[in-house]
Amino acid sequence: MTIPDYEYRTPYVGHYAVCDACGSFFQNPMPSFEQLSRYYPTNYHAATNHGMLARLRHTSRLRALQPLLQGDGALLDYGCGNGAFLLWAAQQNLGRDLIGYEIAENDTIERLASGVITIVRGRPEYLLGVLPICRVVTMNHVIEHLPDPAATIAKLIPFLAVGGTLQGQTPATDSLERRVFGQRWSGYHSPRHTVVFSHRGLLQLFARIGLVTPKITHAFNPAAMAVSLACALRPQPTGIHRHGPAWLGWLAAATLLAPLDLLSHSGAIVNYSATRAGKQ
């Protein structure tokens, strides 16, 4: 299945296959990290994450994380973008180190919020060389961007405290929204999404890397459906700008349709969590 970039109109095209065992989709051939870096334009939404809507998302996300932050260890935001969520979290006085990571060509470390926040940019191996023990590793819309999610998470597990949690949010292929919108479903986010999981695929991923007590729940994320609507209803898509009156209109329509997504019991966006096993 060949899917162009409906959202940013980059010249790259994703070629997706389906896993017969779990119903997850994956790019074939799989792009390298170097290739993926070329798929993100300078106006990519994760790099311009500001404003009232962003603050509402940060508040909701932190509310979900706080029950998991019981015990010692840092909070790692893997795929932190511009660090906006960590800057928001630092204002809530969580009483722990906040670490952000974003892949980059050059290895650098940046300290923010009087040293409470450490932003690591560079190769994944560079992060592992400076990463402390973490109570929570959060991957908010990240695992679907990784060429090999299992290998990436497996390398992070030794830095996750026993009883600590991997937590995040991701699209789900076995959703009503994907069936309705087809190739214009926002969950493909081609060519930036490399592996788009089903519920079964997520459970198999956690089992494969030795995480236990997995939990997958429906997530309220009208922005995802707003992108699907905009992609599907524009006869000649010219890209989607996540700001301005048109974007607010798509968000309003998506919010009105959100109950249908919830009632379907097969939401397009899911929250997931799983725990590192072992004795405390």
PEZI-V822511 format. One line per field, one symbol per residue. phi: phi as a letter, one per 40 degrees, with the letter a starting at -180 (. if undefined). Layout:
BEGIN
phi: ???
END
This chain:
BEGIN
phi: .bbccccbfcccbcbbbbcccbgcbacaccccdccccccbcccdcccbcbgccccccccccccccdcccbhchcbbbcgcgcgcccccccccfcgacbbbbacacbcabbbbffgcbbbbbicdccdccbcccbcbbbbcfbcccccadccccdccdcccddgcbcbabacbccbccccccfccccccfcbcccbbccdccccccccccgcbfcabbcbcaccccdcdcccccccbdbgbbcagcccccccccccccddcccccfaccbbcbaabcchcc
END
